[in-house]
């Protein structure tokens, strides 16, 4: 055996889910003895038997999951104008959703337009669903190829069972976290405090997804590795679409999913928490269940832009959540209170200015 190790600089890892995706892809190569991916440092360390595996095969396995290496950075910067226009288009989409309805600011779900809140949550799920393909796409392939007899009807039924399990898992966990938040908050003031704390976490998660501040990469909820590997192992070995969908809710490595769970806890309401995760889960299903077409049509650059557009939506939701927390605490610093004070002060200021002009004449 000829033991060898390699240290690779990999671009595009956003969360612990990316680490798990790369580690699973590389660990199954013949001759690979140990692999450790780190999304904070953007590195992958691999120990392998050079007689059975080579660095080229390891690199290809990582690239097939949609990631690229630092030496290949010229590819992502080869079309800066095109990427800029595409990102501008995504921003316009985000802006259209964000400003759909004048009542969006006062609350999260109950106090603002319900349709707006659901649309934003669905949009976050849809955008981040492209990023989820690398992590969950293999599980979809696993149950889809195990269907017997494989016809259009049986495949569609398998996808429906997976979608049902995944959405139910997200919804139940979101409702449970909302219930936990309600137990922690006995009074409106306490509920507002919990909401403010949760909104801070959500905003930080959104900034982390933008990947503008590298220091935020280490800000994450990380389950013990043995738990993550246990869930991943169960997902790989199961062939029941419903069971795979139900287990997906436990894949906490996904950064946007972590933000949604924290937001659900911050609502302090089982119903709101469940509703939030229901629409988020529905959004993720669209790209995930059609990833066979998407994977060949959407480049990694576009997926990264979609993740950043989703990050802006997450930050917008976090800001609305903070406004709701301020309103519940009665601080007087929520959007409605500040705008009311501004409207009261402004006419008086205009009157004083008018008097000054009259006196000058």
N, C-alpha and C positions, 0 to 999 in steps of 0.2 A: 504493500500500500504506500502510495506517495502522497503524504498529507500536504495540503496547500491551503492558504487563506488569501482572501481578497477583500479589499476595502473599496466600496463603490459609493460615489456621490450621486444620489438619485433626486430628481426634481419632481414636484407635483404631489408629494405626500402631505395630506392635510390633517390627518387624525390617526388615532390608534387603529381604526378600521383599515386604513391604508397599510399600516404595518402588518396587520394580520393577513391582508390580501397578498402582499409580497412574500411574506414568510411561508404561507401555504403553497404558493406557486413554486418557490425555489426548493422548499423542503422535500417535495415529491420527486425531484430530479435524482436519477441514480448517482450514487457517490457523494451526495451532499450529507454532511454529518451535523452541521449546525448552521443556523442562519438567524441573524438578529437585525431587524429593521428599526430605525429610530427616526420618527417623523420630525422630531425637534431639531436634530442635527442634520436631517436629510441624508442619512447614510444607511448602507446595508453592508453588514459584515458576514462573510460566508466562509466556512471551513469545509473543504471537500477533498475527495480522493481524485487527484489529477489523472489517474489511469481510467477512471469511470466518468468523470465530469470535467468540463472545461469552462473557463470564464465566459467564452462566447455563448455557450448554452445557457448559462446563468443570466447573462444580459438579455438574451432573447426572451427568456421566461418572464423577466420583469417588464420588458417593453410590450409583450403581448397583453399585459394587464393595463396598458395605457400610460405607463410612466416612462420618463426619459432620463438620460444621464446628463450631467453637467457639461460634458464635452460636446453634447448635441444641442447646446442652447441656441445655435444659429438657426435651427429649424423653427423654433418658436418665435424668433424675432425677424423672420424673413418676410413677413407680411404685416408690419406694424400698422399701416393705414387700414388694411382690411379688418384686422382684429379690433382696431379702435372704433371703426364704424359698426361692427357687430356688437361690441360692448355698449356703444351708444344706443343701438336698437334695443338691447336688453334693458338699459336704464329707462328708456321711454316706456317699455312695457311695465317695468316696476313702478314708474311714476304714474302711469295710467291706473294701475291697481291701487296704489297708495292714495291717490286723490279722488278715487271714485266714491263720491258721497261726502257731503260737508260735515257729517256727524262722526267722522272716523276718530277724532282726537279724544273725546271724553272717556272712552273705555276700551276694553279688549274685545269682548264678545257681546255681553248683555247690554251695555250702554251705547255701543256704536251700532251702525248698520250691520245686521247679521250677515247679509250677503257680502259686504265688503270684507268682514273678518274671515268668512269661509273662503272667499276668493284668494285672499292673501295667504292663508294657510295652505290651500291647494297649490298655489304658485310656488311657495317655498318647497313643498314636497316634490313638485314637478321638476324644478330646477335641480334640486339636490339628488333626484332620482337618477340623473345621468352619472353622478359620482358614485352612486350605490351599485351601478352595474358591475364594476370591478370586484366588489365584495360579495354581492348576492347573485350575480349572474350565473356563476357556476352551480349554485344550488338549483336554480331554475332549469338549467340544462340537465342536472341530475335526475330530477323527477320527470322531466319531459321525455327523456330518452328511455325511461323505465316503463313508460305507459305501454300496455299490451291489451288488445291490438292497437297499434298506433294509427289512428285515423284523425280526421279533422275534429270530429265530435269528442273523442276521448281526450285529445290534447287540449281542446277548449275547456272541457270539464276539469282537467287537471289544473289549468291556469285559474279557473274560477275557484277551485278549492284552495289553492295557494293564496289567491287574493283575499278570500274570506278569512283564512287563518291569520294572515299578516295584518289585515285591517282590524280584526277582532283583538289580536294581541296588543297592538298599539292603543286601541280604544280602552281596553281593560286596564292597561298600565297607566294610561293618562288619567282615567277616572280614579284609580287607586292613589295616584300622586296628588290629585286634586283633593281627595278625601283627607290625605295626610296633611295637606296645607290647611284644610278647614279645622282639623283637630288642633293644629298649632296656633291658630288665630281665633281666639274666643270673642274678641271685640272688633268693631270696624277699624279701630286704630291699629290693633295688632295685625289684622289682615292687611291693612295698608303697608305696614312695616315689612311683612313677609313679601308682599307684592313688589315693594321697592328693592328688597334684597335680590329677589329672583330676576327682576328687570336688569339689575346691574350685571348679573352673571350672563344673561341673554345678550346684552349689548357687547360684553367682552367676547362672547362666543362669535358674534357677528364680525367683530373686528379681527378675530383670529381667522375666520374663514376668508377674509379679504387677503390675508397673508401679507399685509403691509408692515406689520411689526413682528419681526421674528421672535421677540421675547415672549409673545403670547402663545407660541406653539406649545409650550409646556403646560398651558392652562387647559386642563382636561379632567374628566372623570374617568379614572382608569380602574377597572375591576382587576382583581388578582389574575395573573396570567393563566393559572390552572383553570380558573372559571371560564375565561375566554376560550381557551383551547378545548375545554370540555364541551362547550356549546357548539364550537365549530366542528368538532369531531362528530357530535350528534347530527348536525346538519348535513355533513358529508355522507354519513352512512344511512340516513333515513331516505326512503323513497316515497313516503306519503306526502303529497303536496300540502295537505291540511296541517300535518305535524311540522313540516318545514316552515310554513307560514307562521304558525303559532310561536315557534322558537325564534323567528326573526326579531320579535320584540325585545329579546334579551341581548341582541347584538349591539351593545352600548358603545362600541368603538366609533360609531358614526357621529361626528361632531354636530351636525344639524339636529339629529335625533336627540342628542343630549340636551341641546338648547330647548327643544320642544318639551321634553320631560320636565325640565326646570321651570319652563313657562307654565306648564300644567299645574305643577305644585304651587306656583305663585298665584294662580287664580283663586285658590282656597275653596274650590267648588268641584265636586265629583262630576257634575253634569258638564261644566265648562271644560274641565280637563279632558274628559272623554271625547267631547265634541271636537276640540282642537286636534287631538291625535287622530281622530277618525278622518278628518279632511286632509291632514298632512299625509296620512297613510295612503289615502286614495290618490293623492298627487304623485307619490313615488311609484305607484304601480304602472302608470302610463309608459314612462321610458323603460322601466325594468322588464315589463312583459313584452316589449317590442325591441329589446336590445339587439336581437339578431340583425335587424335592419339598421338600427342606430349605430352599432359598433363599426359598421363599414362606411357610414355616411357622415359621422361626426368625429372630428379630430380631437385630440387631447387638448389643443388650444381652446377649442370651442367649449369643451366640457369645463375647463378651468374658468372661462368667462361666465358660464352658467352658474358655477358655484359662487362666483363673486357677486353676480346679480342676486342670487339667493341670499347672500350675506347682507346685502343692502336691505332686503325685505325683513330679515331677522332683526337687524338693528332698528328698522322702523317699528316693528312689533314691540321690541324692547322699550323704545321711547314711549309708545302708547301705553305700555304696561306701567312704566314709571309714572306717567301722568295720572293713571288710574290710582296708583298707590298714594301719590300726593293728595289726590282728592279724598281718598278714604281716611287719611290721617288728619284731614282738616287743616293742613298747614297753610293753605291760602296761596300756595305756589303752583297749583295745577293750572293748565292752560286756560280753562274757563274763568277761574278767579283772576288771573293776571290780565286776561283780555277785558274783563268787566271793569277792573280798576283803571285800565288804560282808557277805556271809553269814557269813564267818569272824569278822568283828569284832562283828557284832550279838549273837550268843549270849553272848559274853564280857561285853559291856556290860550285857545283861540280868541276867547272873549277879552282876555287881558291884552293880547296883541292888538286887537281891534281898537281898544281904548287908547293904547299908546299911539296908534296911527292918528286917531282923531285929535289927541292932545297936540301932536306935532303940527297938525294943520291949523 
